[in-house]
Amino acid sequence: QVQVVESGGGTVQPGGSLRLSCAASGSMFSFYVMGWYRQAPGKQRELVARHIPDGSTNYGDSVKGRFTISRDNAKNTVYLQMNSLKFEDTAVYYCNAHIGSTGQGYWGQGTQVTVSS
C-alpha cells in the first residue's frame, strides 16, 4: 500500500502562483509515475501533469506553459508549480502514484485550489 498526501492548496488571485506538494511512501518512489489531476465541480477528473521516471513529462493542454511538474526522489515528493493562475484552474487537485510493474495506482485525498478575486 502506498500512502499519498497532497499539500499546498489555497486561495489565490488571478495571475498568482501556488506550489502543490505530494509525498508518496515506499522505497521504490523513483520508479513511480507521478501525476497531478484535478476535478472541478460538475466536471470529470482531468490530467494536469505527469512525471515519468525517465524524466519526461506531459501536461494537459490547458496548463501548458503555466504549470511545471518536478520531483525530488530523495524526498519522495513531486511538486506542481502553478503560475498565471486563472479562474478556471479552480478545482480539487489530486496526486496519483502509479506503479507500472503492478498496474496499481494510489490517490491522495486532494487539495483545494481556488482562484478568486
Secondary structure, DSSP 8 states (H G I E B T S, - for coil): ---EEEE--EEE-TT--EEEEEEE-STTGGGSEEEEEEE-TTS--EEEEEE-TTS-EEE-GGGTTTEEEEEEGGGTEEEEEE-S--GGG-EEEEEEEEETTTTEEEE---EEEEE--
